[in-house]
Amino acid sequence: MKPLVVKIDPLKIDPEKIKEAVAVIKRGGLVAFPTETVYGLGADALNAEAVAGIFSSKKRPLDDPLIVHISQKEDLGRLALEVPDKARRLIEKFWPGPLTVVLKKTSIVPDIVTTGLDTVAIRMPSNPIALKLIELAGTPVAAPSANLFGKPSPTSAGHVVFDIGSQLDMIIDGGDTDIGIESTVVAFRADEVTVLRPGGVTVEEIEEVIGKVDICPIDVGPDNCPGKYPQHYSPNAKVILIEKEPTQVEEVKIKADDLKKKGYKAGIMCCRENVSFYDGYDTKILGPKGVAKVCASRLFRVFREFDIESYDVIIAEGIEEKGIGLAVMNRIRKASATV
């Protein structure tokens, strides 16, 4: 089945085109749409049968909970039993935006959305197309990334078409996403706050609002966190992460030479400033050193470029784990299963 792909300008939304997508959601269908982070695969979060379609189309394990998206803060009360003070402060600061809060759920949230847990992950995206779709649908929308489970998340409509287009009723093409990696997921217990997954809102930004928070180790895989598996976001090529400063460049070259001798097609994902050191090697630029936002926006696209060119191995340079750099390194580590 070929999906209906509809282009919508996020700065000038055509209401008739949005209504087409709303009709799909209301009848229990699947719509891929852009958010500020990555493209989401949306279904009516209160329709268990529709949500089941998300899991089957993505080949997503039934024990990996989904994020529920809302269009206004007032909708939070329909889904969450209570909102702790620190959660409310973060919501006031970062919604709409790339922050997901995990809270005790109400009975209207189907168990399939939360994989049987008593908590639900909720966020309010800032992308105007996403907000209008959810608003006009009149229901919360469950939406993980619109890709095959475990693969790099899609940052363009073309990525969605390539990955799972035949499984969907409609794809809204709203252009490339801005942030390029998923939302930050935060959980609350008593007075403790834990970042379960780093993402578009940085740990530093969170701590400016509520003080010190814990960061869940990458290899723990908390049950209540979407994308909880240790290996995730992986391209077809094997990813090898090398972050041995100050000898990183030499270590990368040694690994590339070794792989070439063994007959593998290996490429190097590096910072822009290091390209000149890899003359004679196949390279792709992640972004400028020290500009983690650019690296985040390009990461999944670069992974996909290596796959299109049939590389066997991607040797990835590490970047500094400050700001959104923490989230970038989280994704690279999970892609390589280097924990």
N, C-alpha and C positions, 0 to 999 in steps of 0.2 A: 504494500500500500504506500502510495506516495503522499506525504503530508502536504497540507495547504500551508505555504509559506507566505506570510503577509508582512510587508515592510511598513513600519510605523516610525515616524519621526518623533523622538522623545520630547522635542521642543515644540512640536505642533501636532498633538495627538488627534488622529481622525477618530471621532467617537463611533462611527459606523463600523470601522475595522475592529475596534475594541469590543463592540457588541457581538461581533462574530465569535470572538474568543470567549466572551462571557457565556454565550449560548452553549459552547462546547463544555465549559466547566459545569454549567447547570444541568446538563444532561448526563453528567458522569464521565466525560471524556478527559483527554490529556492535552494540555497546552504547554509548550515550552516558551519561556518568556525571559527577557533580560532583567537582571537586577544590577545594582552597582558593583556586585562582587563577581558572580559568574551567572551563566544562564541556568534558570531553574526549570524543573519539570513539574508542572502544577496540576493538581486535582482538588476537588472539593474535600477539605479536610474532615468534614462531618459525614461524608459518604464513604463507608468502609469499603464498598465494592470498587469505587473509583480509586481509592488509595491503594487497593490491591493491584490495580493496573500499573501504578508507579513501580512497585516492587518487581512485577513480572517483566515490564519493558526494560528496566535497568539491569535485570538479573541481580537484584540487590538482596542480600540475606534478610530474612524476616526478623532477625534480632537486632537490626541496625535502625534505631529510631529516626524519624523525620523531623524537620523543622516546619512549624506552622507559621505562615505569614499573614499579617493583618495590615489593615490600611489606616487605622486610627488607634490611638492609645486606649481609648475607651473600650475597645474590643477585648482588651486584656482580661477584664473581669469575667467574660464569658468562658475563658479557657483556664484561668488560674484561680485556685482557691484563695491564695493570699500572695501578696507581693511585699517581701521584706523591704525595710527602709533603704538598705544599700542598693537593692535591685531598682527601687523606684528612682533613686538619685541617678543611677546609671541610665535608666530609660529616659529621664528628663534631659540628660546631657546628650545622649547618642542616638535617640530615635527621632525621626527615621534615620537609619544607617546600619552599618555592618556589625551590629551587636545582637547576639542571641542569648536570651536568659532562660535558664532551666528552672521551672517552678512546679509546685504540686498542681496536678491537673483537676479539672472539674469532670463531672460524669458525661458531659456532652462530647468529650474527645474520645473517639473510638480507640480501642486497645491496639488496633493494627498500626495506628500512627505512632504510638509510644512503645510499640513492641511489648505490651503488657506491663510496662513500668507505671508507677503512680506519678510520674513527672512528665511534663511536656516542654519541648524547646520552642520558644516563640521569638519572632523578630518582626520588625516593621521596616521594610526596605525603603530606600530613598529614591530609587529609580522611578520616574514619573509614570512610565508604562506599567510597571509592576503595581504601583499604588492604585492607578485607575482601574486596572483589571480586577484587583481584589475588591475595591470599593463597589464597582458595578456588579460584580458577582454576588455581593451580599452575603458572602460566607468566607471564613478563613480558608486559606489555600495552603495545603501541604506541598512542599516543593524542595526536594533535594536537587543536586546538580543534574543537568539534563544530559547525562552520558552513561555509558556502560559502567557498571560498578567496578571500582578499583582503578579506573583509568583517569588520565588527566581531565580536570574539569573543563567544560567548554566556555570560551570567552567570546565566541561569535556564533551567529546562527548557523554558519557553515559547519562548525564543529558538531553542532547538534544533529544536523542533517546526516553528516558522515557517520556519527556514532549510532544513533537510534531513530533516525528520521522515519523509517518504515513502521515504527511502533506507535507513532503519535498521530493525533487528529489535526493538530495545528501547531505551527511554529511562528512566533512573532519575531521578526528581524528588526531589532532596535539598534543595530550597530554593535561595535565592540564594547565590552564592559570596561568600566573605569579602573577598578581596583585589581581585578584579575585573580584573586584568591578569595576563599570563602570567609564568612563572618567569624568573628570571635565568639566562642561559646563560654558562658559563665554560669556557674552553679553556686547556690547559697545554702549554708547549713549553720544554723544558729547565727553567730556573728562572723563566721568564716566565709570568705569568698574565694572560689577556686576557678582559675582559667582552665577549662577542660581542653580547649583548642584555641591557640593564638590565631588571629586573623586580621580583618580590616581595621578594627579598633585596637590600638597597641596597649600592652600592659602598662606602659608609662602613662598613657592617657587615662586609663582606668584608675590607677593609683593616685593621680592628681585629684580625682573626685571622691574616692572612698578610702584612701590609704592603702597600706600594704595588702597584697593578695598572694595566694599560693598559685603555683603553676603546676598542673598535673604532668608528671613525667611522660614522655612520649610512648614508653613501652607499657604503660599501665592499661590503657584502653578502657576508660570508665564506661560502664554499661549505659549510662544516661546521656552519652555524647554522640551525636551524629558523626559518622566517619571515624568510628572508634577503633577500627582494625589497625594493627601495627604497620601492615603494608597497604598502601593506598596511593592514589594519584599517579600510578605507575604507567609510563609509556611501554610500548612493546619492547623497546631496547632496554637492556639491563643498565641500571644507573649505578655508577660507582662514585661516591662522594670522597673528595680529598680536601682536607682543610688543615694541612700541616704547615702553618706559617712558622718561620719565614721561608721554608723550602718548598712551598706549595707548587710553584711552577715546575721545579725540577722533578718533584714527585709525580706530577701530572704527565710530564714528558716520558718519564720512565715507564709509567703504566701504559701510555699510548704506544710506545715502542714495543713493549712486551706483547700487547694485544695484536699489533700488526704482524709480529713474527708468528703468532699463533693462527693467523688467517682471519682475524676479526676485523670488521669495518667499525672503527671507533672514531667518535667525534668528541670534541672538547667544548663544554659550555663554560664560558669564562667572562670575567669582567672586561669592559671595553678597554681599560688601561693595560690589560695584559695581552691583548691580541698580538702585539708586535713580538712578544716572546715566543709565540707559537708558529713562527714562519715555517711553512712546510707541513703543518698539521691542519686537519679539518676542524674549523672552529665555528661556533655561533655565539653571538654576544647576548648575555643575559641582561646587562645594563651597566651603567657607570658604577664604579666602586664608590660606596658610601651613599648612593641614591637608591635606597631599598625599595621605594615606591615604584620606581621604573622596573626594577628586578621582579617585583611582585606582579606587575601588569603583564610582563613578558614570559614568565616562567612556563606556564602550561602551553603557550603558543610555541615556545622553543622546543619543548618536549615533542610536540606534535610534528614540528618541522623535521626533527631527526627521524621520526617514524616514517614520514612521507618519503624520505630519501633512503629508507631501508638500512639505517645504521643498526649494528648489533649491540653496541655499547655506547653509553654517554658517560664521559668522565666529567663530573661537575666540580667546579671550584666552590668552596664555601665562601659565604659572605658574613659580615659582622652581624651578630644577633642583637641589634639594637632596633627599637621601633618595630616597624613591620618586617624588618630583617629576621626577627624571631620566627614569624609565620612562614617566611620563605624557606628558612632552614628546616622548619618542621615538615614542610611539604617535600623538600628534597630528601630528607632522611626517611620519610615514610615511602617515598617512591623507590628508594634504594634498599628499604628495610634495614637501614643502618641505625640501630637504636643503642 
